[in-house]
Amino acid sequence: MKILLAEDDENILSIASLALERVGGHAVMTARDGFETLAAAETARPDLVLLDVMMPKLNGFDTCARLKADPRTRDIPVIFLSARAQAHEIQRGMSIGALGYILKPFDPMTLPRQIEEILKTHAAA
């Protein structure tokens, strides 16, 4: 699977990329802010966007809303990967079209499995 990982923290970007590539066997491309994410989603057409909430220039919520509003990107699944863990934040992410919400800190060894479980749950629904 081709995953677009949108994350501005270099350490988290490195750890998550390695986990997705080495443990999950996925191809990973990265973006460091919301505008880069929108551009990459449109041109590269990833199978999934893994999206941080707190990013510069355009936050994850606004990025997700724009992805879902654009006919070219609306069908790309979005899963949030964020430390923003309050119930209203999780609900906001889900209400704008995300399929799931994975909390930081995450376990790199189980991150690919968590993603697969979220995608399976929605494919079965």
Backbone torsions as a table, in degrees:
resi	resn	phi	psi	omega
1	MET	NA	142.6	178.1
2	LYS	-96.3	115.1	-176.2
3	ILE	-112.3	130.8	171.7
4	LEU	-95.8	112.9	-179.3
5	LEU	-99.3	114.0	-179.2
6	ALA	-104.4	108.5	-173.4
7	GLU	-157.4	131.8	-179.1
8	ASP	-95.2	-13.6	178.9
9	ASP	-85.6	116.7	-175.5
10	GLU	-59.2	-38.8	-179.6
11	ASN	-65.5	-46.3	179.8
12	ILE	-66.8	-39.3	177.7
13	LEU	-57.9	-45.9	-179.7
14	SER	-65.7	-47.3	-177.9
15	ILE	-64.3	-47.0	-178.9
16	ALA	-65.4	-41.2	178.6
17	SER	-60.7	-47.4	178.9
18	LEU	-60.5	-44.3	-179.8
19	ALA	-61.9	-45.1	-178.2
20	LEU	-67.5	-37.8	-179.3
21	GLU	-77.2	-51.0	-172.6
22	ARG	-81.9	-41.8	-179.3
23	VAL	-84.1	-42.8	-175.1
24	GLY	-92.3	-17.2	-179.3
25	GLY	72.7	23.6	-177.9
26	HIS	-94.7	155.9	170.4
27	ALA	-88.9	131.5	-175.7
28	VAL	-121.8	131.2	169.1
29	MET	-117.8	155.4	-173.6
30	THR	-125.7	155.6	173.0
31	ALA	-140.5	148.4	-174.7
32	ARG	-111.4	-2.1	174.3
33	ASP	-154.5	173.8	-175.6
34	GLY	-63.5	-39.0	-179.2
35	PHE	-67.8	-40.2	175.0
36	GLU	-61.3	-38.4	179.9
37	THR	-63.2	-46.2	179.5
38	LEU	-60.8	-45.1	-179.4
39	ALA	-64.5	-44.5	-179.1
40	ALA	-67.2	-38.3	179.4
41	ALA	-63.7	-38.9	-179.1
42	GLU	-70.7	-41.8	-175.2
43	THR	-86.3	-39.1	-174.8
44	ALA	-91.7	-17.2	179.6
45	ARG	48.5	63.9	179.4
46	PRO	-68.0	163.0	176.6
47	ASP	-80.2	-18.6	-177.2
48	LEU	-158.5	144.2	169.8
49	VAL	-112.6	122.1	174.8
50	LEU	-102.6	113.9	-161.1
51	LEU	-123.7	124.7	173.4
52	ASP	-77.1	151.5	177.6
53	VAL	-82.0	-49.4	-174.4
54	MET	-90.9	97.4	178.7
55	MET	-132.9	155.4	178.4
56	PRO	-73.1	160.9	174.7
57	LYS	70.5	-49.8	179.5
58	LEU	-149.4	117.4	-175.0
59	ASN	-70.7	169.5	-176.4
60	GLY	-63.2	-37.7	179.2
61	PHE	-62.3	-47.3	179.7
62	ASP	-67.0	-36.3	177.3
63	THR	-62.9	-46.7	178.8
64	CYS	-60.7	-44.7	-179.9
65	ALA	-60.3	-40.2	179.0
66	ARG	-69.5	-39.2	176.5
67	LEU	-59.5	-44.1	-176.8
68	LYS	-74.2	-22.4	179.4
69	ALA	-84.5	-17.5	-176.2
70	ASP	-92.6	122.6	-179.4
71	PRO	-58.5	-25.1	-179.9
72	ARG	-76.6	-22.1	-175.4
73	THR	-125.2	-3.3	-172.2
74	ARG	-62.3	-25.6	-177.9
75	ASP	-89.0	-2.3	177.6
76	ILE	-77.3	122.2	178.3
77	PRO	-63.4	143.4	178.1
78	VAL	-123.8	132.4	172.1
79	ILE	-126.0	129.7	176.5
80	PHE	-80.5	141.6	173.5
81	LEU	-126.9	101.5	-168.7
82	SER	-150.9	154.1	172.4
83	ALA	-85.2	-10.7	178.2
84	ARG	-74.1	97.3	-167.5
85	ALA	-114.1	10.7	178.3
86	GLN	-72.7	148.8	-175.2
87	ALA	-54.9	-41.9	-178.8
88	HIS	-67.1	-29.1	178.0
89	GLU	-72.7	-42.8	177.4
90	ILE	-62.9	-44.7	178.8
91	GLN	-61.3	-40.3	179.1
92	ARG	-61.4	-45.7	179.5
93	GLY	-60.2	-42.5	-179.5
94	MET	-69.5	-36.7	-176.4
95	SER	-70.8	-21.1	178.7
96	ILE	-95.8	6.5	170.6
97	GLY	118.8	0.3	177.7
98	ALA	-71.2	148.4	178.0
99	LEU	-85.4	-24.1	-177.2
100	GLY	-164.1	177.7	-174.3
101	TYR	-146.0	111.7	178.2
102	ILE	-104.5	129.7	-175.1
103	LEU	-89.8	142.3	170.2
104	LYS	-90.2	144.9	-1.6
105	PRO	-73.6	144.5	-179.6
106	PHE	-110.2	161.5	176.3
107	ASP	-91.3	113.5	-177.9
108	PRO	-56.8	-32.1	-177.8
109	MET	-72.6	-22.5	-179.2
110	THR	-110.0	-4.0	-178.6
111	LEU	-55.4	-49.1	179.5
112	PRO	-59.9	-37.8	179.3
113	ARG	-67.2	-39.8	177.7
114	GLN	-60.1	-42.6	178.8
115	ILE	-63.1	-47.7	-179.9
116	GLU	-59.3	-40.0	179.4
117	GLU	-65.1	-41.9	177.5
118	ILE	-62.4	-45.3	-179.5
119	LEU	-65.4	-39.5	178.5
120	LYS	-63.8	-42.3	-179.7
121	THR	-59.7	-41.1	-178.3
122	HIS	-79.3	-27.7	177.1
123	ALA	-70.0	-31.6	-178.9
124	ALA	-79.7	-19.9	-176.0
125	ALA	-76.6	NA	NA
